[in-house]
């Protein structure tokens, strides 16, 4: 992954075939389309975000993706822990499938830990696994939930009890978010 700024750092997580880069630095939302294209080529993408983060950052990300040749759309769900549930998982999967989700589609998790967990889990089970990219927008998500492949939804029995380990293809941590 190329670095456009002296303040951008890239860390390689070496996991064999599931290795991925973590790009860390300011204003990476504006470079996200290019960073994804360098790793995955031009793709159909679906941004998954929430009602708090979407209004702040989705348009910038959409513009960056379009400039790099990606096509796609944005799905915005309700913000909050309640979104990590079977109801939201089912709704998200049905929406993706009804809109023609394909094996080459990349899901982009734009948000905090809830969005990252839900998007990653969705990616791990949709069509038996599609690629996804983490674009964490909170400090906690940038240093914890976006790395390591932990994906899950909640159960009435407790938090994050239903999930998989599924590595992202790229993590883009814009420190200005």
C-alpha positions in Angstrom: 0.0 0.0 0.0 1.5 3.4 -1.0 1.8 6.1 1.5 0.8 9.7 0.4 1.9 11.5 3.5 4.8 11.4 6.0 2.1 11.1 8.7 0.5 8.0 7.2 1.7 4.7 8.5 1.0 1.2 7.2 1.2 -1.8 9.4 1.1 -5.3 7.8 -0.8 -8.0 9.7 0.9 -11.2 8.4 -1.6 -14.0 8.4 -0.5 -15.9 5.2 -3.4 -15.8 2.7 -5.5 -13.6 5.0 -2.8 -11.0 5.6 -4.0 -7.4 5.4 -2.7 -3.8 5.8 -3.8 -1.2 8.4 -3.4 2.3 7.1 -3.3 4.9 9.9 -3.2 8.7 9.4 -5.2 11.9 8.9 -7.6 12.4 6.0 -7.6 8.8 4.8 -11.3 8.9 4.1 -10.4 11.0 1.1 -7.9 8.4 0.0 -9.9 5.3 0.8 -11.0 4.6 -2.7 -7.5 4.6 -4.0 -6.2 2.6 -1.0 -8.9 -0.1 -1.6 -8.2 -0.1 -5.4 -4.5 -0.7 -4.7 -5.3 -3.8 -2.7 -8.5 -5.2 -4.3 -8.9 -3.5 -7.7 -11.9 -1.6 -8.8 -15.0 -3.2 -7.2 -18.7 -2.9 -6.5 -18.9 -1.8 -2.9 -21.6 -1.4 -0.3 -20.9 1.0 2.5 -22.6 0.0 5.8 -22.8 2.8 8.3 -25.2 4.1 11.0 -27.4 7.1 11.6 -24.7 8.9 13.6 -21.7 8.3 11.4 -23.3 8.3 7.9 -24.3 11.9 7.9 -20.7 12.9 9.0 -18.6 10.8 6.6 -20.5 8.7 4.1 -20.5 11.4 1.4 -16.8 11.9 1.6 -16.2 8.1 1.4 -18.6 7.8 -1.6 -16.7 10.6 -3.5 -13.4 8.9 -2.8 -14.7 5.5 -4.0 -16.2 7.0 -7.2 -12.9 8.8 -8.0 -11.1 5.4 -7.8 -13.6 3.7 -10.1 -15.6 1.8 -7.5 -19.4 1.5 -7.9 -21.9 1.0 -5.2 -24.3 2.3 -2.6 -24.7 3.1 1.1 -26.9 1.3 3.6 -27.5 3.3 6.8 -28.9 1.5 9.9 -29.9 2.7 13.3 -27.1 3.7 15.6 -26.6 1.8 18.8 -25.9 -1.6 20.3 -29.4 -2.9 19.5 -28.3 -3.0 15.8 -26.0 -6.0 16.6 -28.9 -8.4 16.5 -30.5 -11.1 14.5 -33.2 -8.7 13.3 -30.7 -6.2 11.9 -28.5 -9.0 10.5 -31.4 -10.6 8.7 -32.6 -7.2 7.4 -29.1 -6.3 6.1 -28.6 -9.7 4.4 -32.0 -9.6 2.7 -31.3 -6.0 1.5 -27.9 -7.0 0.1 -29.3 -10.1 -1.6 -32.3 -8.3 -3.0 -30.0 -5.7 -4.5 -27.8 -8.3 -6.2 -24.9 -9.0 -3.8 -22.2 -10.9 -5.7 -19.1 -12.8 -4.6 -16.9 -9.9 -5.9 -18.8 -7.2 -3.9 -16.9 -5.7 -1.0 -18.7 -4.6 2.2 -17.2 -1.4 3.8 -17.8 -1.0 7.6 -17.9 2.8 8.2 -18.4 3.4 11.9 -17.5 2.2 15.3 -17.4 -1.3 16.8 -21.1 -2.0 16.3 -20.9 -1.4 12.6 -17.6 -3.2 12.3 -18.9 -6.3 14.1 -22.2 -6.4 12.2 -20.6 -5.8 8.8 -17.8 -8.3 9.4 -20.2 -11.0 10.5 -22.5 -10.3 7.6 -19.5 -10.5 5.2 -18.4 -13.8 6.8 -21.8 -15.5 6.1 -23.2 -13.8 3.0 -22.6 -16.0 0.0 -20.3 -18.1 2.3 -18.0 -15.2 2.6 -17.4 -11.9 0.7 -14.6 -9.5 1.3 -14.9 -6.5 3.7 -12.9 -3.5 4.6 -12.9 -1.9 8.1 -13.1 2.0 8.2 -13.3 2.6 11.9 -14.4 6.1 13.1 -13.8 5.8 16.8 -10.6 5.5 18.7 -11.7 2.3 20.4 -12.7 0.7 17.0 -9.4 1.8 15.5 -7.3 0.1 18.2 -9.5 -2.9 19.0 -12.6 -4.1 17.1 -11.4 -3.3 13.6 -8.3 -5.6 13.9 -8.1 -9.2 14.7 -11.1 -10.4 12.7 -13.5 -10.5 15.6 -17.1 -10.2 14.2 -20.3 -10.9 16.1 -23.9 -10.0 17.0 -25.5 -10.1 20.4 -27.9 -12.6 21.9 -30.4 -12.2 24.7 -27.8 -14.3 26.6 -25.0 -11.7 26.2 -22.9 -9.5 24.0 -21.0 -10.8 21.0 -21.9 -14.5 21.6 -22.8 -15.3 18.0 -20.0 -14.6 15.5 -16.9 -15.7 13.6 -13.3 -14.7 13.2 -13.1 -13.2 9.7 -10.3 -10.9 8.7 -10.8 -7.7 6.8 -8.9 -7.2 3.6 -7.8 -3.7 4.6 -8.3 -1.4 7.7 -8.3 2.3 7.0 -8.0 4.3 10.2 -8.5 8.0 9.5 -7.2 9.7 12.7 -9.3 12.8 11.9 -12.6 10.9 12.5 
